[in-house]
Amino acid sequence: MNSDSADVPATGQPAPANRRGEERVPARFEVHFNYTQDAAKALRAYSLNVSAGGLCLRTRKSYDVGSPVRMDMVIEGESFQLQGIIAWVRDEAEAVGVRFTDMSEEDRARLQRVIDSIKR
């Protein structure tokens, strides 16, 4: 048995590298898109996990990697208005990864405090 086999999923392909800078924690909350066309097409978008650097969303809307998004979300009673870009897309799971961009240090610290409270 190859010692690298733990890194190779059943498909025989190497596991993707984890490039995240922050730990993601499971969290489910509704996300609203600021662009009218996104709000109409996204139906409901719910988070699967979140970090101070981004989140994973389940949505039926198709996005292209690199597409900009603006969203409003309330986590544990804290409201956030954030911008991001689509970092990855998994059509079969109806999921997308969003990397936050242009986030103030204040919002990043506030989001990290909320995430830390979820982890407890």
Beta strands, then each sheet from edge to edge (+ up, - down):
strand 1: 25-26
strand 2: 30-33
strand 3: 45-51
strand 4: 54-58
strand 5: 68-75
strand 6: 78-90
strand 7: 95-101
sheet 1: 1+ 3- 2+ 5- 6+ 7- 4+
end
